């Protein structure tokens, strides 16, 4: 497996948030993690990327243990983390933001090539390349964050609430881009409150509550699980005419 989380326990100081959590991500797969606010989803991603050190358990990438590495070292291994919100460098231009994303790349020609690749995927950013990032719309800033991450050519991207604060039409655009990036071979873990949207693109799902895994299975299994539907999804439970279909 490209990414495996094995019996992970982590938190903040004496506060344990994640309890004995395990998950796996296959090559080119999209996995989603859903659950109530405060269930530990973001803490899990922050532990995987090295921002939080686990007290128990391991994270491996392609069979190599990465637990204990710094976020910078994990980035160089091919895992990129996009946190909640649109964290752009607001006083820098779009191009400068993208160049910052390639800070681990030393070859100027490679940086130029990656800029061209990103501009092909995000033509609006090429048009706005000289604009200050802080002047972009919310949707454009969301795209800039994804584009900046792609400058490292990651093999795996961890998304934390990619739809948060975005208008419905922009959410559709962001998820269309997610599908396009995934089709090029990039694996993804998506933490998301927008259950309808994330289940439309993911193949496998985990449900968390109070830092524990409450469900694991295909997205179809999750949609059809009466216990999960009643407890967490309510009226979102699938039927053949719903947006889950």
Helices and strands as residue ranges (DSSP letters): E 3-12, E 15-25, E 30-35, H 41-48, E 56-61, E 64-65, H 71-77, E 79-82, H 94-101, H 108-121, H 123-127, G 133-135, H 138-150, E 156-160, H 168-183, E 187-191, H 195-199, E 204-209, E 212-218, H 219-224, H 226-228, I 229-233, G 234-236
